[in-house]
Amino acid sequence: MADFGRDFIGRDALLERANNQRRTKVTLEWNDEDAAAVMHDSMFPANGTPAKLLNMPMPM
């Protein structure tokens, strides 16, 4: 996080980069039943091999 209202070394380069972003913010929407099935299978495997852990998204 940077305060662009203050002067600091590299401010102009960071400001230019912030204004010319090539990335797009997107939202990931999970299917509730699928996510619940993966979580259930990671704790109670049906065929003896548990599913890998499903990481829940966390904001900064």
N, C-alpha and C positions, 0 to 999 in steps of 0.2 A: 504494500500500500504506500502510495506516495502522495504528498500534499503538493500539487502543482501550483498552489498559490504562493509558494516560497521558492526562493532561488537556491539551487544546489547543483553540484557537478553531475552532468548527465541528464539534467532536466529536459533539455530540448530534444535529445534523442529518445527519451522515454515518452515524451508528449507526442512526438511524431509517430512512434510505434503504436501508441494507444489510439491515435486517430486513424491509423491505417491497418486495422485488424483484418486478418484473413480467416479468422475462426468465427463460427456461428454457435451461439448458445442454443442448446436443444434440451428437451425434456424427455426422459426415459419413463415410459409408462408400462408397468408390469401387469401381466394378467394375474389377478389375485389367486385363482385356483392353481395355476402353474407354480407360482412362487410358494404357496402353502404346501404343495405336493413335494417340491424340492426340499423345503425345510423339514417336512415330516420324514422323508426318505433319508435325510442326513442323520436323523436321530434314531429312526426305526426302519432299517433297511429291509425291503421286501425279499430281495434275492440274495442276501448275505453280503453284498457290496454296497456300502453306504454312498450316497451322493456327496459330492464335494460341498463344502460350506458355501452358502449363498451370502455374500457380503451385502449389507444394507447400505445404501448411499447415505453419506453424512455431509452436511455443509461444512464450510471452513470453520 
